[in-house]
C-alpha cells in the first residue's frame, strides 16, 4: 500500500531506476515508487523524466506541480487504472438521484461535525455545541444549504470575529488554500484509481470543474487543515517551504475511518471504496472523524 508523501522543494532531477524514484540534487536519494501515494514538485527548476511520470502514474501516485507562487497548479492523475473501468463508469452514471442526495447529506453532516470537533479541540466549546446541533439539521441533498450557514459561523468562530476567507493578506487563508489543494489532489487520485469519472459529482455539477466528485468527497477532510492552521499559523506567518511541507504532510495525519485510525490519504481511499460499494448496493460511505493532530504510525 502506498503511504509516503514526497516533497521536492529544491532544484533536482527526478528519474526512475529499477522501481525506485531517484531524486538527484546535491546528493542522490531513492524512494520505492510503490510506497509513494503523493509527490509534490515545488521547485520550478526541477526536471522530471517522462519515464518517472509514467511509473508514478502506473503506481496510482498523485503528482502535484506548482506555479510561480509555489502553489499547486497542476495534477498528474493515473488513467484507466481500474480493471473494470467501463463497469464503474456505467454504475456511476446510473447512480439514482435519491442515493446521490443521501450521500451528500452524509458528507455535509460529517463535515459540520468535524468543524464542530475542530472548534472543540481549539477550546471553543460553546461554538462547537452550536455546530454539532446544526449537523443534525442536514436533510437529504442539503436543500436548506446548512453547509454554507455553518461555514459562515465556523471560520470567525475559529479564527476570530475579523477573519474573512477573502483576505489575501492573511497568511492563514493562503495556508488553508494550500492545504485544501493538497487534499483535493489526493481525493482526485483516489477516485481516478478506483475508476470513477472525477468530473461527475454527487452534488457539485459545474461544467467548468474537472474535479466535481473529488470536491464532493473531500469536504469532511477540510477541518484537518483548519485545525493545523488554527494551532500552528498566525496572520503574519510566512508561507515558506517548511510550512508547505507540513501542510503537505497532513495527508499522513490520523483520522478515524470506520472506527479505526488511518492516515488521511488511506481514509480517502476507504471512502472511495465505500462509494464503489454504494453503486452496487445501498451501503454507507466510510466518512472520517477528526482527531487531535498526530502523524499516523505504520508500525
N, C-alpha and C positions, 0 to 999 in steps of 0.2 A: 504493500500500500504506500503510495506517495504521501510524504508527510513533511518534507522540508521546504522552506521558503528561502530563496537566494536573492540577495540584493547586490547588483553590480554598480557601485557608486563611483568608481574611478575608471578612467580610460583603460580599456582592456580588449584583448582579442578573445572571443568566445568561440570555441570549436568543440568537436566531439571526437572521441577516440575510444574504441573498444567498450562502448556502453557507458563511458564517462563524459560528463561535460567538463571541458578544460577551459579554465579562465586564467589567461596569462596577462598579468600586469607587470609589476616589478619582479614578482615571483609567480610560479605556476601552481595553481591549485586545481584539484579534480573533485568532482562530485558525481556519485552514481545517478544517472538520469532517472532510473526507476524510483528514486527516493524523492524526486522534485515534484511538488504539486504546483509551485508558482515560482517564476523568475521575474525580477524587476530590473530592467536595464535603465538605470537612471542617467548614466553618463552618455551624452550625445557624441562623444568621441570614441565610443566603443565600436568594435567591428564584430559582427555575429555572422558566422558562415551559414550558408543555406543548408548544409548538412546538419548543423546543430539545430536549426529551427525545425527541420523535418523530423529529427529524432525527438525533440521536445513535443512536437505535435502528435507524433505517434504514441508517445507516452501519456498523452492527455494533460500535459503541463500547460498552465496558463502563463503566457509570456507577455509582460507589460513593457511598453516603450513610453518615454517621457518627452514632453515638448521643451521649448527653450526656457520655460519657467520651472522645469524639473517636476512637472505634474503629469500623471498618467494620461496619455492622449490616444493610445492605440493598444490593441489587444490581439494576440495571436491565439486562435482557438483551434482545437482539433476538428477535422472534417470527416464526417461519416465514420466515426469510430465504433458505433454500436452495431452489433451483429444483426439486429432486427430493425434497421433504420426505418424501412417503409412501414412496418407494423406499429412502431412507436408513433410515427407521424400520423398515420390513419387514426390511431386511438386518441391522439391529442386533438386532432381536428373534430373528432366525434364526441368529445367530452361535453356532456349536456350542460346547458346554462345553469340549472339549479346546482349542479355539482361545482361548477366554477365559482358561483356566488357564495356557496357554503365554504369552499376552500378559502376565498378571500376574507370571509368573516373570521375564520380561524386565524389567518395570518395577521389581520389587523388586531384581533384580540391579543394574540401573543406579543405583537409589537408594543401595544399600550401597556400590557403587563410588565414587559421588560423595561419600558420607560419608567414605570412606577417603581420597579425594583432599583433602577439606576438612581432615582431620587432618594430612595430609602438608604442605599449604600452611601450616598453623599450627605446623609443626615437630615434630609428634608422629609420628615415623617408625615407631617400634615398634608403636604402636597402629594406625597406618594399615595396616601389613603384616598385622596380625591381621584387620582388617576386610576387606581385599582377599581374604584366604583364605576368609572367611565368605561372600563374594559368590559364590564358586564352589560353595557347598553348597546354593544355592537350587534346588529342583526345581519341576516343574510345579505351579502352584497354591500354592506355598509352604506345603504342608500341615504342615511342621515348624515354621512360624512363625519362620523365621530373621530376618525383618524386625524382629520385636519384640525378639528377643535381641540383634540388632545395635544397636538403638536404646538398650537398657538399658546397653550397654557404651559407646556412642558419646558420649552427652551428658556423662557425668562425665569421659570422656577429653578432651573438647573444652574444657569449662568448669571442670573441677576436681572433685575427689572429693566435695565437699559439695554440688554442684549437683543440684537436682531440678527437674523440669518443673512441679511443682505449687506452687512457691514464688512466690506472687503479689507478694511484696515485692521480688523480684529483677527489676530493670528489663530484664534480658536476656530473661526469659520474656515480658514484655509486648512487647518488640521482636520476638521470634520470632513470637508470635501475630499481631501486626500484619502482619508481612511475609508470613506464611502466608496470612492472609486476602486480601491483595492477589493472591498467586499463584492462590489458589482462584478468585477472581473472574475473573481473566484467562483461566484454563483453562475456566471455565464459559462465558465469552463465546465461546471458540473452538469448543467442542462444539456450542453453540447455533447459531452461524453456519453450521456445516457440517451442520446438520440432525439432529444426534443428540438423543436424549432424555437430558437431563443427570441424571435420577434413576435411569436404568437402567445400573448399573455392570458392570464386568468382574469385580470382586471384592467391593467394598462393596455391601451389599444392605439397608441399613436402610430400613424403611418410613417412617421419620420424616425421612429425609435427601433433600432435593430435588436434591442435587449428588453423588450416588454416583459417577457417571462422572468428573466433574471431580476428585473426591478421589482416584480411582484414577490418573488421568493426570498429576496434578501432583506425585506423590511424588518423582520424581527431581530436581525443581527445589528442593525444600526446602533442600538444602545451600548453595544460593546465599545464602539468608537466613542460614543458620547461619554461613557464612564471614564475612559482613558483620558480624554481631553479635559473633562471636569477635574480630574485628580492631578494631571501632570502638566497641563498647558495653561498659561495665562495670556491675556490680551497682548502683552508686549513681548511674548516669546518670539524666537526666530524659528521659522520652519526650515531647519537645516537638515543636513543628511542624517545626522544621528536621530532626530525626531522622526523623520520619514521612515528610517529603518525600524523604529519602534512601532510606528503605525502599521507598517507592512507586516511586522511580526505578530500583530493581533490575529492573523489567520491561525496562529498556534495557541491562542488563548483558550482556556477552558470554558465550555458552556455545558448545560445539561441537555441531553438529547435522549428522549425516551427513558428518562430516569438515570442515565449513565453519563459520566464525564467524558466528553470528547472535545477535540480541537474544533474551532470554528470551521475550518476547511472540511473536516470529516463530517461534522454535523450538517453542513450544507449538502454534502453528498448523500447522507442518510435521508435528508428531507426530500431530495430529488428522487431517491429510490421510493419514498412514500408516494410521491406524485405518480410515479410509474405504476405502483400498485393501484392507485386511485383511478387510473384509466381503465383498469380491468375489473375492479370491484369498489364498493363504497368503503374504502379504507381511509383512516385519518392520516394526515401529514404528521411527521415527527418534527414538531416545532421546538426551537431552542428556548431555554430559560436562562436568564442572565445570572452569572455568578460573580463574586469578587474577582478582580483581575488576577489571573495566575496562569503561567505557561503550562501547557499540557505536558505531562511526562509520559513517554512511551515505554518506560521500563515495565 
